[in-house]
């Protein structure tokens, strides 16, 4: 076989490998990005939940606005809810409608951590992150749905930073 034929065969083999492995490599990269974002947001929200004193869990900036515990449990509820849209049900016996009623700091922190684990399982177990998925009346992908869940967490991280600072609590990472 001539050198040019060997080169052409090698190039054809490389293209074939990339066609087969390329989507899997892209999936792994996307999954890693989602997981990294989840780990960072979890560290901050759980860190704030821990740093805010238990006697402030009933505090709200004004009447009719979620308290600290309600905000944390709203975040936990969403972390259980987003995976359910992918068929990953919340842990048995968990009533998502009742979570915002949890006011005990230890129980709230436990549920919050469980919710982040659950969202992480959804990221890790999603077979095809690029598969089409409709959510909240829009067409998107599985990755888009998971990203929406992470964005929701970022929104409430900002809220929890404001709540913490309003109560004289410095975010642990700052």
C-alpha positions in Angstrom: 0.0 0.0 0.0 1.4 3.4 -0.9 2.0 6.1 1.6 -0.9 8.2 0.2 -3.3 5.3 0.4 -2.3 4.6 4.0 -2.8 8.3 4.8 -6.2 8.3 3.1 -7.2 5.1 5.0 -6.0 6.6 8.3 -8.0 9.8 7.6 -11.1 7.8 6.7 -10.7 5.8 9.9 -10.4 9.0 11.9 -13.5 10.5 10.4 -15.4 7.3 11.1 -14.3 7.3 14.8 -15.2 11.0 15.2 -18.7 10.4 13.6 -19.3 7.6 16.1 -17.5 9.0 19.2 -18.1 12.7 18.6 -21.7 12.9 20.0 -20.6 10.9 23.1 -17.7 13.2 23.7 -20.0 16.2 23.4 -22.5 14.6 25.8 -19.7 14.1 28.4 -18.6 17.7 28.1 -22.1 19.0 28.5 -22.8 16.7 31.4 -19.5 17.9 33.1 -20.5 21.5 32.6 -23.9 21.0 34.2 -22.4 19.0 37.1 -19.8 21.6 37.7 -22.4 24.4 37.8 -24.5 22.2 40.2 -21.6 21.6 42.6 -20.8 25.4 42.7 -24.4 26.5 43.3 -25.0 23.7 45.9 -21.9 24.8 47.9 -23.1 28.4 48.0 -26.8 27.8 48.8 -26.2 25.0 51.3 -23.4 27.2 52.8 -25.8 30.1 53.2 -28.5 27.8 54.7 -25.9 26.7 57.3 -24.6 30.2 58.0 -28.0 31.8 58.6 -29.0 31.3 62.3 -32.0 29.1 63.0 -33.8 32.0 64.6 -33.7 33.9 61.3 -35.4 31.1 59.3 -38.8 32.8 59.9 -37.5 36.2 58.7 -38.9 37.8 55.5 -38.0 41.2 54.1 -41.7 42.2 54.2 -45.2 40.8 54.6 -46.3 38.5 51.8 -42.7 37.5 50.8 -41.2 34.1 51.4 -39.2 33.6 54.6 -35.7 32.3 54.7 -37.0 28.7 55.2 -39.7 29.1 52.6 -37.2 30.3 50.1 -34.8 27.4 50.8 -37.6 24.9 50.6 -38.9 26.5 47.4 -35.4 25.9 45.9 -35.5 22.3 47.2 -38.9 21.7 45.7 -37.7 22.9 42.3 -34.6 20.6 42.6 -37.0 17.7 43.1 -39.5 18.9 40.4 -37.2 19.5 37.5 -35.9 15.8 37.4 -39.5 14.6 37.7 -40.1 16.2 34.2 -37.5 13.7 33.0 -39.2 10.7 34.7 -37.0 10.8 37.9 -39.6 10.8 40.7 -38.7 12.5 44.0 -37.7 10.1 46.8 -40.7 8.0 48.1 -43.1 9.7 50.4 -41.9 13.2 49.7 -44.8 15.6 49.3 -43.4 18.5 47.3 -46.4 20.7 48.0 -45.6 20.5 51.8 -41.9 21.3 51.6 -42.4 25.1 51.9 -44.0 24.4 55.3 -40.7 23.1 56.7 -39.3 25.6 59.2 -36.8 23.6 61.2 -33.3 24.5 60.1 -31.8 21.0 60.4 -34.7 19.4 58.4 -34.5 22.2 55.8 -30.8 21.7 55.3 -31.2 18.0 55.0 -34.0 18.3 52.4 -32.0 21.0 50.6 -29.0 18.6 50.3 -31.2 15.7 49.2 -32.7 17.9 46.5 -29.2 18.8 45.1 -28.3 15.1 45.1 -31.5 14.4 43.2 -30.9 17.1 40.6 -27.3 15.7 40.3 -28.8 12.2 39.6 -30.9 13.7 36.9 -27.8 15.2 35.2 -25.9 11.9 35.5 -28.7 9.6 34.4 -30.0 11.6 31.4 -29.3 9.3 28.5 -29.3 12.0 25.8 -28.8 15.6 26.9 -29.5 16.8 23.4 -32.8 15.0 23.0 -35.8 17.2 22.3 -37.8 18.1 25.5 -40.7 20.5 25.9 -41.0 22.3 29.2 -42.9 25.3 30.5 -44.6 25.7 27.1 -41.4 25.9 25.1 -39.4 23.5 22.9 -35.9 22.7 24.0 -33.6 19.9 25.0 -33.0 17.8 28.1 -29.9 19.9 28.8 -32.0 23.0 28.4 -34.5 21.7 31.0 -31.6 20.9 33.4 -30.0 24.3 32.7 -33.4 25.9 33.6 -33.2 24.1 36.9 -29.7 25.4 37.5 -30.8 28.9 36.5 -33.6 28.8 39.0 -31.0 27.9 41.7 -28.9 30.9 40.7 -31.9 33.2 41.0 -32.6 32.0 44.5 -28.9 32.2 45.4 -29.1 35.9 44.8 -32.2 36.1 47.0 -30.5 34.2 49.8 -27.5 36.4 49.6 -29.7 39.4 50.1 -31.6 37.7 52.9 -28.3 36.7 54.6 -26.8 40.2 54.4 -30.0 41.8 55.6 -29.6 39.7 58.7 -25.9 40.5 59.2 -24.7 37.2 57.8 -21.7 37.3 55.5 -21.7 34.6 52.7 -19.2 32.0 53.7 -17.2 32.2 50.4 -16.8 36.0 50.5 
